[in-house]
């Protein structure tokens, strides 16, 4: 389910971007494709919800495989934030291309909630990455020690790439940021599923 959710997300994003005249994957954010009035809004909302499902599936995997309740909770919270990103959609009265990159003084409360939801998603994702890092390195639960170091590297990459997404080539940097986060998500899902413990086994 994690792999399917991530695959549906990226396919939906790439297909939708190709259907909107003037939209640039290098310069424009992904979420403007789901903006109010967008001709491809349904497709991209569905893609964002598939991304949320991938996070929930991974939360279930780490809970079943490792018994890691806090890690699972952060992943589930990140999924809820993604749902909020999909529900509270941007307004792009001048059209989708370059939406959200110019003056934001005309933003309404829905735009604000959308932006906050993106930030909350990142915070919960970082919390999950660092929880896994600490748990693996301290051997608090089942994930292998190497995954702790890898998660720390992904957390650093998430911060660095996310910071770049507010400057030039913001669409490209945002896609790299999401690719970083989702690659980590799939790695966690695979590792947790591969080592899933029998139901009822003591922690």
DANOR-V454850 format. One record per residue. N is the residue number from 0. PSI is psi as a letter, one per 20 degrees, with the letter a starting at -180 (NA if undefined). BURIAL is + if it has 24 or more other C-alpha atoms within 12 Angstrom, else -. D_FIRST is the distance of its C-alpha to the first C-alpha in Angstrom with 2 decimals. Layout:
n: <N N>
psi: <PSI PSI>
burial: <BURIAL BURIAL>
d_first: <D_FIRST D_FIRST>
This chain:
n: <0 1 2 3 4 5 6 7 8 9 10 11 12 13 14 15 16 17 18 19 20 21 22 23 24 25 26 27 28 29 30 31 32 33 34 35 36 37 38 39 40 41 42 43 44 45 46 47 48 49 50 51 52 53 54 55 56 57 58 59 60 61 62 63 64 65 66 67 68 69 70 71 72 73 74 75 76 77 78 79 80 81 82 83 84 85 86 87 88 89 90 91 92 93 94 95 96 97 98 99 100 101 102 103 104 105 106 107 108 109 110 111 112 113 114 115 116 117 118 119 120 121 122 123 124 125 126 127 128 129 130 131 132 133 134 135 136 137 138 139 140 141 142 143 144 145 146 147 148 149 150 151 152 153 154 155 156 157 158 159 160 161 162 163 164 165 166 167 168 169 170 171 172 173 174 175 176 177 178 179 180 181 182 183 184 185 186 187 188 189 190 191 192 193 194 195 196 197 198 199 200 201 202>
psi: <h g g g g g g h g h g g g g g g h i i o p i p p h h h q q g i h h j q p i p i k g g g h g h g h h h g g h g g h h h g h g h g h h i k n g g g h g h g h h h g g h h g h h h g n q q p m h j r g p j p i i b p j h j p a h g g g h g g h h g h h g g g h g g g g g h g g g g g g h i k h a h q q h h h g h g h g g h g g h g g g h h h i i j b q l h g g h g h h g h g g g h g g g h g g g g g h h h k p q q p i q q NA>
burial: <+ + + + + + + + + + - + + + - + + - - + - - + + + - + + + + + + + + + + - + - + + - + + + + + + + + + + + + + + + + + + + + + + + + + + + + + + + + + + + + + + + + + + + + + + + + + + - - + + + + + + + - - - - - - - - - + - + + + - + + - + + + + + + + + + + + + + + + + + - - - - + + + + - - + + + + + + - + + + + + + - + + - - + - - - - + + + + + + + + + + + + + + + + + + + + + + + + - - + - - - - - - ->
d_first: <0.00 3.79 5.46 5.01 5.90 8.51 9.70 10.35 12.04 14.32 15.18 16.12 18.17 19.99 20.80 22.02 24.12 25.81 26.84 28.76 32.26 33.23 29.81 29.45 26.23 28.59 30.37 28.29 25.47 22.12 22.39 25.73 24.03 22.87 26.39 28.53 30.18 27.83 27.67 24.00 23.02 20.80 18.77 18.35 17.81 14.87 13.61 14.28 12.53 9.27 10.03 10.69 7.45 6.02 9.14 8.93 5.92 8.13 11.05 10.26 9.96 13.26 14.84 14.36 15.12 17.78 18.90 18.90 19.37 20.69 17.96 15.31 17.67 17.98 14.28 14.21 17.44 16.17 13.56 16.64 18.62 16.32 16.73 20.43 20.47 19.25 21.70 24.70 25.29 28.02 31.28 32.51 35.91 37.08 34.09 30.74 32.09 33.05 31.94 31.67 33.61 37.10 38.99 36.79 39.79 38.88 35.44 35.05 33.34 30.06 30.07 30.81 27.95 25.59 26.97 26.91 23.25 22.44 24.63 23.12 19.61 21.24 23.14 20.24 18.35 21.62 22.13 18.86 19.86 23.36 22.47 20.58 23.60 26.11 24.42 24.01 27.52 29.14 27.28 26.48 23.29 21.48 19.98 22.30 25.09 24.25 20.97 23.22 25.27 22.40 20.93 24.46 24.69 21.50 22.98 26.23 24.62 22.81 26.21 28.13 25.99 25.61 29.40 29.98 28.05 31.03 33.53 34.13 31.33 29.10 26.41 26.15 26.06 23.44 21.13 21.93 21.31 17.81 17.18 18.51 16.37 13.04 14.25 14.99 11.65 10.01 13.13 12.84 9.36 10.83 14.13 13.23 11.29 14.24 16.67 15.28 18.51 19.70 19.59 22.91 23.77 25.84 24.51>
